[in-house]
Amino acid sequence: MTTIAANLQAVHDRIRCAARLSGRDPTAIMLLAVSKNFPPSSIREARTAGQTAFGESYAQEGVRKITLLAGLGCEWHFIGPVQSNKTRLIAEHFGWVHGVDREKIAARLNDARPVHLPQLQVCIQVNVSRERSKGGVPPGGEEALARAIAEMPRLRLRGLMTIPEPTSDENLQRQRFATLRKAQKALNTQGYTLDTLSMGMSDDFEVAIAEGATLVRIGSAIFGTREAGERAKV
C-alpha cells in the first residue's frame, strides 16, 4: 500500500469515527482531497486508491492537471479565491467552486459556464471569524448573495463554505462551524435546498463533522506537506 493510499484509509477511518461519535452517517460526509501544489503523480496514486474528488486553489495549475489527467474520472473543485480574470478558466474546467463571495464573481462564472456542461455547483464563502485577510461575506451577508445566485441559470447553489482562523481552542472551532450550520439552516427555512457545508481541514475536520460538515477538505493528512511557496510541476 502506498503512503497516499494508507493516508487516505486513515483519514476515512477518522471521518467514520467522528461521524459515529456525533450520531451521523459517515456516508453523508464527502472527502475532498486538496491536491494543490502536489504533482499529477500524487493525484494518480490517490485516484488508484479510490479517491475521486480533488481540490485546487490555482486556476492555471488546476487546469493543467485536469487536462493531463482527463479520463481518470476525477471530480474537480476550485477552492481558492476566485479572481475576476480567472473566472472563464474556472467555469470552463471545474465542476465546483467553493469560494464565491461576490455577486460580480458569480455573474462572471455564470456567463462563462459553457452550455454543454452541467450547471456549475457553487458554495458561498462565509467569513465566520471576520478576518480582514480572508475572503467571504460576513455572517448574515450570505442571504443577499444566495438570492442573486438563485437567478443565475448556469449556476447551482449547493451550500456554504468557510475557513475559520486556525486555533487549538475546540470551543472556538465549534462556535465558528456552528455559525455556518445555522446560516445554512436559516437559508433553507426561506426555501433554499442547500445540502453542502464545506468546512473542516486536516487540523479541525473532526470538530467540523461534529457541527454538521458534509464536505471536508483534507490536504496534508493525505499528501503530506510541502515547503512554503513550492508549486507542483506539471
C-alpha positions in Angstrom: 0.0 0.0 0.0 1.4 3.4 -1.0 1.8 6.1 1.6 -1.0 8.1 0.0 -3.3 5.1 0.0 -2.5 4.4 3.6 -3.1 8.1 4.5 -6.5 8.0 2.7 -7.5 4.9 4.6 -6.5 6.6 7.9 -8.5 9.8 7.1 -11.6 7.7 6.1 -11.3 5.9 9.5 -11.1 9.2 11.3 -14.2 10.5 9.4 -16.1 7.4 10.2 -15.2 7.7 13.9 -16.1 11.4 14.1 -19.4 10.8 12.4 -20.4 7.9 14.6 -19.4 9.9 17.8 -21.8 12.6 16.5 -24.6 10.2 15.7 -24.2 10.8 11.9 -24.0 8.6 8.9 -20.4 8.5 7.7 -21.5 8.1 4.1 -23.1 11.6 4.3 -19.7 13.2 4.5 -17.6 13.7 1.4 -13.8 13.8 1.4 -12.3 16.4 -0.9 -8.5 15.7 -1.4 -6.8 19.0 -1.6 -4.2 18.4 -4.3 -3.0 22.0 -4.8 0.8 22.2 -5.0 1.1 18.4 -5.5 2.1 16.7 -8.8 -0.2 14.7 -11.0 1.6 11.5 -9.9 0.2 12.1 -6.4 -3.3 12.5 -7.7 -2.9 9.3 -9.8 -2.0 7.5 -6.6 -5.0 8.8 -4.7 -7.3 8.0 -7.6 -5.9 4.5 -7.8 -6.7 4.2 -4.1 -10.3 5.2 -4.8 -10.4 8.9 -4.2 -12.5 10.8 -6.8 -12.8 14.4 -5.7 -9.8 16.8 -5.8 -9.5 20.4 -4.8 -7.2 23.0 -6.5 -6.6 26.6 -5.5 -4.7 28.0 -8.5 -6.7 28.1 -11.7 -3.9 27.6 -14.2 -2.2 24.8 -12.2 -5.5 23.1 -11.8 -6.4 23.3 -15.4 -3.1 21.8 -16.4 -3.8 18.8 -14.1 -7.4 18.5 -15.3 -6.1 18.3 -18.9 -3.3 15.9 -18.1 -5.5 13.6 -16.0 -8.5 13.6 -18.3 -10.1 10.2 -18.4 -9.4 9.2 -14.8 -12.9 10.1 -13.8 -11.9 12.8 -11.3 -14.3 15.5 -9.9 -12.6 18.8 -9.7 -13.3 21.5 -7.2 -11.9 25.0 -7.2 -11.4 26.0 -3.6 -9.1 29.1 -3.8 -10.0 32.8 -4.0 -11.8 33.5 -7.4 -10.1 36.3 -9.3 -12.1 38.1 -12.0 -9.6 37.4 -14.7 -9.7 33.6 -13.9 -13.5 33.1 -13.9 -13.7 31.8 -17.5 -10.9 29.3 -16.9 -12.6 28.1 -13.8 -16.1 28.0 -15.3 -14.9 26.0 -18.3 -13.0 23.3 -16.5 -14.2 22.8 -12.9 -17.3 21.2 -11.6 -17.5 23.0 -8.3 -16.4 26.4 -6.9 -16.3 26.8 -3.1 -15.2 30.4 -2.7 -17.9 32.6 -4.2 -18.3 35.7 -2.1 -19.4 38.5 -4.6 -22.3 38.8 -7.0 -19.9 40.1 -9.7 -17.8 36.9 -9.5 -21.0 34.7 -9.5 -22.2 36.5 -12.6 -18.9 36.1 -14.4 -18.9 32.4 -13.6 -22.5 32.1 -14.8 -21.8 33.9 -18.1 -18.7 31.9 -18.8 -20.1 28.4 -18.0 -20.4 26.5 -21.3 -24.0 25.5 -22.2 -22.9 21.9 -23.0 -21.7 21.4 -19.4 -23.9 20.8 -16.3 -24.6 23.7 -14.0 -21.5 24.8 -12.1 -22.0 23.8 -8.4 -21.2 26.7 -6.1 -20.8 27.4 -2.4 -20.9 30.8 -0.9 -17.9 31.6 1.3 -18.7 33.0 4.7 -16.0 34.7 6.7 -17.2 33.3 10.1 -14.2 34.7 12.0 -14.4 38.1 10.3 -10.7 38.1 9.4 -9.6 41.0 7.2 -7.1 38.8 5.5 -9.7 36.3 4.2 -12.4 36.5 1.6 -16.1 35.7 2.2 -19.2 37.5 3.1 -19.7 38.4 6.7 -22.2 36.3 8.7 -25.6 37.5 7.5 -24.3 38.5 4.1 -25.0 35.2 2.6 -28.7 35.8 2.1 -28.4 38.6 -0.5 -25.8 36.6 -2.4 -27.9 33.4 -2.3 -30.8 35.4 -3.7 -28.7 36.7 -6.6 -27.1 33.3 -7.4 -30.5 31.6 -7.5 -31.4 33.8 -10.5 -28.3 32.6 -12.5 -29.2 29.7 -14.8 -25.8 28.3 -15.3 -25.0 28.0 -11.5 -26.5 25.8 -8.9 -26.2 26.9 -5.3 -25.2 23.9 -3.2 -24.3 25.4 0.1 -21.8 27.3 2.2 -18.1 27.1 3.0 -15.8 28.6 5.5 -12.1 28.7 6.5 -12.1 29.9 10.1 -9.0 31.2 11.8 -6.5 28.5 12.9 -6.9 27.7 16.6 -6.4 24.9 19.0 -9.4 26.1 21.1 -12.1 23.4 20.3 -14.9 25.5 21.8 -14.0 28.4 19.4 -13.7 25.9 16.5 -17.2 24.6 17.3 -18.6 28.2 17.5 -17.2 29.0 14.1 -18.6 25.9 12.4 -21.9 26.3 14.2 -22.2 29.8 12.7 -22.1 28.3 9.2 -24.5 25.5 10.1 -27.0 28.0 11.4 -26.7 30.1 8.3 -27.5 27.1 6.1 -30.5 26.3 8.2 -31.7 29.9 8.0 -31.5 29.9 4.3 -33.2 26.6 3.9 -36.1 27.8 6.0 -36.5 30.5 3.3 -37.0 27.9 0.6 -33.4 27.1 -0.5 -32.3 23.5 -0.6 -28.7 23.8 0.4 -27.2 20.3 1.1 -23.5 21.2 1.5 -21.5 22.5 4.4 -17.9 22.7 3.2 -15.9 23.1 6.3 -13.1 21.4 8.1 -9.5 20.8 7.1 -6.7 18.5 8.3 -6.4 20.1 11.7 -10.0 20.5 12.6 -12.2 18.3 10.4 -13.4 16.1 13.2 -14.8 19.1 15.1 -16.4 20.3 11.8 -18.1 16.9 11.4 -19.5 17.2 14.9 -21.0 20.5 13.8 -22.6 19.2 10.6 -19.9 19.3 7.9 -21.0 17.4 4.8 -17.7 18.0 2.9 -14.2 18.2 4.5 -11.2 19.5 2.6 -8.1 17.5 3.5 -4.6 18.1 2.1 -1.6 17.5 4.3 -3.1 14.5 6.1 -3.4 12.7 2.7 -0.5 14.1 0.6 2.0 15.2 3.3 3.5 18.7 3.5 5.3 20.9 1.0 7.7 23.7 1.6 6.1 27.2 1.6 5.9 28.5 -1.9 6.7 25.2 -3.6 4.4 24.5 -6.5 3.6 21.3 -8.4 5.4 20.6 -11.6 3.0 19.5 -14.3 
